[in-house]
């Protein structure tokens, strides 16, 4: 089993969540996956106002304009909290070390909070 890290984020309106964790020195909008490793998203917690929350992935974060692909979308239909723990995680591979993922809010207004648990192995 790899290292399990919790990332917490906030966004007001739509856009990318600003993520923070106890292992980070500052907040980030994306997480880069080290070469040869994979990131497994085991748990998602979404709270606040109604929102569509997506995990997006890019093959090359070093590009001047990275191309983001949507991996999964969760919908919080009304204000409240949604907790999703998976028996099978969302897996994101780091083949070259340039891969990265981010959490983004594609619809909704008001404040939205997210917490994800990611295992790196």
KOLKOL-875012 format. One record per residue: residue number from 1; residue in one letter; x, y, z of N, C-alpha, C, O in turn. Coordinates in nm, 2 decimals. Layout:
N
   kollum   segu     n.px     n.py     n.pz    ca.px    ca.py    ca.pz     c.px     c.py     c.pz     o.px     o.py     o.pz
      NUM      A        X        Y        Z        X        Y        Z        X        Y        Z        X        Y        Z
...
END
This chain:
121
   kollum   segu     n.px     n.py     n.pz    ca.px    ca.py    ca.pz     c.px     c.py     c.pz     o.px     o.py     o.pz
        1      X     0.08    -0.12     0.00     0.00     0.00     0.00     0.09     0.12     0.00     0.19     0.13     0.07
        2      X     0.05     0.22    -0.08     0.12     0.35    -0.09     0.08     0.45     0.02     0.01     0.41     0.11
        3      X     0.12     0.57     0.00     0.09     0.68     0.09    -0.04     0.74     0.06    -0.07     0.77    -0.05
        4      X    -0.13     0.75     0.17    -0.26     0.81     0.15    -0.26     0.96     0.20    -0.22     0.98     0.31
        5      X    -0.29     1.05     0.11    -0.28     1.19     0.14    -0.42     1.25     0.12    -0.49     1.22     0.02
        6      X    -0.46     1.34     0.21    -0.59     1.41     0.20    -0.56     1.55     0.15    -0.48     1.63     0.20
        7      X    -0.63     1.59     0.04    -0.63     1.72    -0.02    -0.77     1.79     0.01    -0.87     1.72    -0.01
        8      X    -0.77     1.91     0.06    -0.89     1.98     0.08    -0.89     2.11     0.00    -0.79     2.17    -0.03
        9      X    -1.01     2.14    -0.06    -1.01     2.26    -0.15    -1.14     2.34    -0.13    -1.24     2.29    -0.08
       10      X    -1.13     2.46    -0.19    -1.25     2.55    -0.18    -1.25     2.63    -0.31    -1.15     2.66    -0.37
       11      X    -1.37     2.66    -0.36    -1.39     2.75    -0.48    -1.52     2.82    -0.46    -1.62     2.76    -0.40
       12      X    -1.53     2.94    -0.50    -1.65     3.02    -0.50    -1.69     3.04    -0.64    -1.61     3.10    -0.72
       13      X    -1.81     2.99    -0.68    -1.85     3.00    -0.82    -1.79     2.88    -0.89    -1.77     2.77    -0.83
       14      X    -1.77     2.89    -1.02    -1.71     2.78    -1.10    -1.56     2.80    -1.11    -1.51     2.91    -1.10
       15      X    -1.49     2.69    -1.15    -1.34     2.70    -1.17    -1.27     2.59    -1.09    -1.33     2.50    -1.03
       16      X    -1.14     2.60    -1.09    -1.06     2.50    -1.02    -1.05     2.53    -0.87    -1.04     2.64    -0.82
       17      X    -1.06     2.42    -0.79    -1.05     2.42    -0.65    -0.90     2.46    -0.61    -0.81     2.41    -0.68
       18      X    -0.88     2.54    -0.51    -0.75     2.56    -0.46    -0.73     2.46    -0.35    -0.80     2.46    -0.25
       19      X    -0.63     2.37    -0.38    -0.61     2.25    -0.29    -0.50     2.28    -0.19    -0.41     2.35    -0.21
       20      X    -0.52     2.22    -0.07    -0.42     2.23     0.04    -0.41     2.10     0.11    -0.50     2.02     0.11
       21      X    -0.30     2.07     0.17    -0.27     1.94     0.24    -0.16     1.97     0.34    -0.09     2.07     0.33
       22      X    -0.15     1.88     0.44    -0.05     1.90     0.54     0.09     1.87     0.48     0.19     1.91     0.54
       23      X     0.11     1.81     0.36     0.24     1.79     0.30     0.28     1.90     0.21     0.39     1.90     0.16
       24      X     0.19     2.00     0.18     0.22     2.11     0.09     0.26     2.23     0.17     0.22     2.26     0.28
       25      X     0.36     2.31     0.11     0.40     2.43     0.17     0.31     2.55     0.13     0.31     2.65     0.20
       26      X     0.23     2.54     0.02     0.14     2.64    -0.02     0.02     2.57    -0.09     0.03     2.45    -0.12
       27      X    -0.08     2.65    -0.12    -0.19     2.59    -0.20    -0.16     2.57    -0.34    -0.07     2.64    -0.40
       28      X    -0.23     2.48    -0.41    -0.20     2.44    -0.55    -0.34     2.43    -0.62    -0.44     2.41    -0.55
       29      X    -0.34     2.44    -0.75    -0.46     2.41    -0.83    -0.45     2.28    -0.90    -0.56     2.23    -0.95
       30      X    -0.34     2.21    -0.90    -0.32     2.08    -0.96    -0.22     2.00    -0.88    -0.14     2.06    -0.81
       31      X    -0.22     1.87    -0.90    -0.13     1.78    -0.84    -0.06     1.70    -0.95    -0.12     1.64    -1.03
       32      X     0.08     1.71    -0.95     0.16     1.64    -1.05     0.19     1.50    -1.00     0.21     1.48    -0.88
       33      X     0.18     1.40    -1.09     0.21     1.26    -1.05     0.35     1.23    -1.09     0.39     1.24    -1.20
       34      X     0.43     1.18    -0.99     0.57     1.15    -1.02     0.58     1.04    -1.13     0.49     0.95    -1.14
       35      X     0.69     1.04    -1.20     0.72     0.94    -1.31     0.72     0.80    -1.25     0.78     0.77    -1.15
       36      X     0.64     0.71    -1.31     0.64     0.57    -1.27     0.54     0.54    -1.16     0.53     0.43    -1.12
       37      X     0.47     0.64    -1.11     0.38     0.62    -1.00     0.24     0.64    -1.05     0.22     0.68    -1.17
       38      X     0.14     0.60    -0.97     0.00     0.63    -1.00    -0.07     0.68    -0.88    -0.03     0.66    -0.77
       39      X    -0.17     0.77    -0.91    -0.25     0.83    -0.80    -0.38     0.76    -0.81    -0.45     0.75    -0.91
       40      X    -0.43     0.71    -0.69    -0.56     0.65    -0.68    -0.65     0.73    -0.59    -0.62     0.75    -0.47
       41      X    -0.76     0.78    -0.64    -0.85     0.86    -0.57    -0.95     0.77    -0.51    -1.04     0.71    -0.57
       42      X    -0.94     0.75    -0.37    -1.03     0.66    -0.30    -1.16     0.72    -0.25    -1.26     0.65    -0.24
       43      X    -1.15     0.84    -0.21    -1.27     0.90    -0.14    -1.29     1.05    -0.19    -1.19     1.12    -0.20
       44      X    -1.41     1.09    -0.21    -1.44     1.23    -0.24    -1.55     1.27    -0.14    -1.65     1.20    -0.12
       45      X    -1.53     1.39    -0.09    -1.64     1.45     0.00    -1.66     1.59    -0.06    -1.57     1.67    -0.08
       46      X    -1.79     1.62    -0.10    -1.82     1.74    -0.16    -1.93     1.81    -0.07    -2.02     1.74    -0.02
       47      X    -1.91     1.94    -0.03    -2.01     2.00     0.05    -2.03     2.15     0.01    -1.94     2.20    -0.07
       48      X    -2.13     2.21     0.06    -2.16     2.35     0.02    -2.28     2.36    -0.06    -2.38     2.28    -0.05
       49      X    -2.28     2.45    -0.15    -2.40     2.47    -0.24    -2.39     2.37    -0.35    -2.30     2.30    -0.37
       50      X    -2.51     2.36    -0.43    -2.52     2.26    -0.54    -2.40     2.28    -0.63    -2.36     2.39    -0.66
       51      X    -2.35     2.17    -0.68    -2.23     2.17    -0.77    -2.21     2.05    -0.85    -2.25     1.94    -0.81
       52      X    -2.15     2.06    -0.97    -2.10     1.95    -1.04    -1.94     1.96    -1.03    -1.88     2.06    -1.07
       53      X    -1.88     1.85    -0.97    -1.74     1.85    -0.94    -1.67     1.74    -1.03    -1.72     1.63    -1.02
       54      X    -1.57     1.78    -1.10    -1.50     1.69    -1.19    -1.36     1.67    -1.15    -1.29     1.77    -1.11
       55      X    -1.30     1.55    -1.17    -1.16     1.53    -1.17    -1.11     1.53    -1.31    -1.17     1.46    -1.40
       56      X    -1.02     1.62    -1.34    -0.96     1.64    -1.47    -0.82     1.60    -1.47    -0.75     1.61    -1.37
       57      X    -0.77     1.55    -1.59    -0.63     1.50    -1.60    -0.57     1.56    -1.73    -0.63     1.58    -1.83
       58      X    -0.44     1.58    -1.72    -0.36     1.62    -1.84    -0.23     1.54    -1.85    -0.18     1.49    -1.75
       59      X    -0.19     1.51    -1.97    -0.07     1.43    -2.00     0.05     1.52    -1.99     0.16     1.47    -1.97
       60      X     0.04     1.65    -2.01     0.16     1.74    -2.01     0.13     1.87    -1.94     0.08     1.96    -2.01
       61      X     0.16     1.88    -1.81     0.13     2.00    -1.74     0.23     2.11    -1.78     0.21     2.23    -1.75
       62      X     0.34     2.07    -1.84     0.45     2.17    -1.88     0.41     2.24    -2.01     0.48     2.34    -2.04
       63      X     0.31     2.20    -2.08     0.27     2.27    -2.20     0.22     2.41    -2.17     0.17     2.43    -2.06
       64      X     0.23     2.50    -2.27     0.19     2.64    -2.24     0.04     2.64    -2.21     0.00     2.72    -2.13
       65      X    -0.04     2.56    -2.28    -0.18     2.55    -2.25    -0.22     2.40    -2.24    -0.24     2.33    -2.34
       66      X    -0.21     2.34    -2.11    -0.24     2.20    -2.10    -0.38     2.16    -2.14    -0.48     2.24    -2.13
       67      X    -0.40     2.04    -2.20    -0.53     1.99    -2.24    -0.58     1.90    -2.13    -0.52     1.80    -2.10
       68      X    -0.69     1.94    -2.07    -0.75     1.87    -1.96    -0.86     1.78    -2.01    -0.95     1.82    -2.09
       69      X    -0.86     1.65    -1.96    -0.96     1.55    -1.99    -1.04     1.52    -1.87    -0.98     1.51    -1.76
       70      X    -1.17     1.51    -1.88    -1.26     1.48    -1.76    -1.25     1.33    -1.74    -1.28     1.25    -1.83
       71      X    -1.22     1.29    -1.61    -1.22     1.15    -1.57    -1.34     1.11    -1.50    -1.39     1.00    -1.53
       72      X    -1.39     1.19    -1.41    -1.52     1.16    -1.34    -1.59     1.29    -1.30    -1.52     1.39    -1.28
       73      X    -1.72     1.28    -1.29    -1.80     1.39    -1.24    -1.90     1.34    -1.13    -1.96     1.24    -1.15
       74      X    -1.90     1.42    -1.03    -2.00     1.39    -0.92    -2.09     1.51    -0.91    -2.05     1.63    -0.93
       75      X    -2.22     1.49    -0.88    -2.32     1.60    -0.88    -2.38     1.61    -0.74    -2.43     1.51    -0.68
       76      X    -2.36     1.72    -0.68    -2.43     1.76    -0.55    -2.55     1.83    -0.59    -2.54     1.95    -0.62
       77      X    -2.67     1.77    -0.59    -2.79     1.82    -0.64    -2.84     1.94    -0.57    -2.91     2.03    -0.63
       78      X    -2.82     1.95    -0.44    -2.87     2.07    -0.36    -2.77     2.09    -0.25    -2.68     2.01    -0.22
       79      X    -2.78     2.20    -0.18    -2.69     2.23    -0.07    -2.68     2.12     0.03    -2.79     2.07     0.07
       80      X    -2.56     2.09     0.07    -2.55     1.98     0.17    -2.41     1.91     0.16    -2.31     1.98     0.13
       81      X    -2.41     1.78     0.17    -2.28     1.71     0.17    -2.30     1.58     0.10    -2.40     1.51     0.11
       82      X    -2.20     1.54     0.02    -2.20     1.41    -0.05    -2.07     1.34    -0.02    -1.96     1.40    -0.05
       83      X    -2.07     1.22     0.03    -1.95     1.14     0.06    -1.95     1.02    -0.02    -2.04     0.94    -0.02
       84      X    -1.84     1.00    -0.10    -1.83     0.88    -0.19    -1.70     0.81    -0.16    -1.59     0.86    -0.18
       85      X    -1.71     0.69    -0.10    -1.60     0.61    -0.08    -1.60     0.49    -0.18    -1.70     0.42    -0.19
       86      X    -1.49     0.47    -0.25    -1.49     0.37    -0.36    -1.43     0.24    -0.32    -1.33     0.24    -0.25
       87      X    -1.49     0.13    -0.37    -1.42     0.00    -0.36    -1.31    -0.01    -0.46    -1.21    -0.08    -0.44
       88      X    -1.34     0.06    -0.58    -1.24     0.07    -0.68    -1.21     0.21    -0.71    -1.30     0.29    -0.74
       89      X    -1.09     0.25    -0.69    -1.05     0.39    -0.70    -1.04     0.44    -0.84    -1.03     0.36    -0.94
       90      X    -1.05     0.57    -0.86    -1.01     0.63    -0.99    -0.86     0.64    -1.00    -0.80     0.70    -0.91
       91      X    -0.80     0.57    -1.10    -0.65     0.56    -1.11    -0.60     0.65    -1.22    -0.65     0.65    -1.33
       92      X    -0.50     0.72    -1.18    -0.43     0.82    -1.28    -0.29     0.78    -1.28    -0.22     0.79    -1.18
       93      X    -0.23     0.74    -1.40    -0.10     0.70    -1.41     0.00     0.82    -1.44    -0.04     0.91    -1.52
       94      X     0.12     0.81    -1.39     0.22     0.90    -1.42     0.33     0.84    -1.50     0.43     0.79    -1.44
       95      X     0.32     0.84    -1.63     0.42     0.77    -1.72     0.55     0.85    -1.73     0.66     0.79    -1.73
       96      X     0.54     0.98    -1.75     0.66     1.06    -1.78     0.69     1.16    -1.67     0.80     1.22    -1.67
       97      X     0.60     1.18    -1.57     0.63     1.28    -1.47     0.57     1.41    -1.50     0.57     1.51    -1.42
       98      X     0.51     1.42    -1.62     0.44     1.55    -1.67     0.29     1.54    -1.65     0.22     1.64    -1.67
       99      X     0.24     1.43    -1.60     0.10     1.41    -1.58     0.05     1.49    -1.46     0.13     1.50    -1.36
      100      X    -0.07     1.53    -1.46    -0.13     1.60    -1.34    -0.28     1.59    -1.34    -0.34     1.56    -1.44
      101      X    -0.34     1.61    -1.22    -0.48     1.61    -1.21    -0.52     1.73    -1.13    -0.45     1.79    -1.05
      102      X    -0.65     1.77    -1.15    -0.70     1.88    -1.07    -0.85     1.85    -1.05    -0.91     1.77    -1.11
      103      X    -0.91     1.93    -0.95    -1.05     1.92    -0.92    -1.11     2.05    -0.96    -1.06     2.16    -0.92
      104      X    -1.22     2.04    -1.04    -1.28     2.17    -1.09    -1.43     2.16    -1.07    -1.49     2.05    -1.08
      105      X    -1.49     2.27    -1.05    -1.64     2.29    -1.04    -1.69     2.34    -1.17    -1.66     2.45    -1.21
      106      X    -1.77     2.26    -1.24    -1.81     2.29    -1.37    -1.95     2.37    -1.37    -1.98     2.43    -1.47
      107      X    -2.02     2.36    -1.26    -2.15     2.44    -1.25    -2.18     2.47    -1.11    -2.13     2.40    -1.02
      108      X    -2.26     2.57    -1.09    -2.30     2.61    -0.95    -2.25     2.75    -0.92    -2.16     2.80    -0.98
      109      X    -2.32     2.80    -0.81    -2.28     2.93    -0.76    -2.26     2.92    -0.61    -2.29     2.81    -0.55
      110      X    -2.20     3.02    -0.55    -2.18     3.01    -0.40    -2.05     2.93    -0.37    -1.98     2.89    -0.46
      111      X    -2.03     2.90    -0.25    -1.91     2.83    -0.20    -1.93     2.68    -0.21    -2.03     2.63    -0.19
      112      X    -1.82     2.62    -0.25    -1.81     2.47    -0.26    -1.68     2.42    -0.20    -1.58     2.48    -0.22
      113      X    -1.69     2.31    -0.13    -1.57     2.26    -0.06    -1.56     2.11    -0.11    -1.66     2.04    -0.13
      114      X    -1.43     2.07    -0.12    -1.41     1.93    -0.16    -1.29     1.88    -0.07    -1.20     1.95    -0.03
      115      X    -1.30     1.75    -0.05    -1.19     1.68     0.02    -1.17     1.55    -0.05    -1.27     1.47    -0.07
      116      X    -1.05     1.52    -0.09    -1.03     1.39    -0.16    -0.91     1.32    -0.09    -0.82     1.38    -0.04
      117      X    -0.92     1.18    -0.09    -0.81     1.10    -0.03    -0.74     1.03    -0.15    -0.81     0.96    -0.22
      118      X    -0.61     1.06    -0.17    -0.54     1.00    -0.28    -0.42     0.92    -0.23    -0.35     0.96    -0.14
      119      X    -0.41     0.80    -0.29    -0.30     0.71    -0.26    -0.20     0.72    -0.37    -0.24     0.70    -0.49
      120      X    -0.07     0.74    -0.34     0.03     0.74    -0.44     0.11     0.61    -0.42     0.16     0.58    -0.31
      121      X     0.13     0.53    -0.53     0.21     0.41    -0.52     0.28     0.39    -0.65     0.35     0.29    -0.67
END
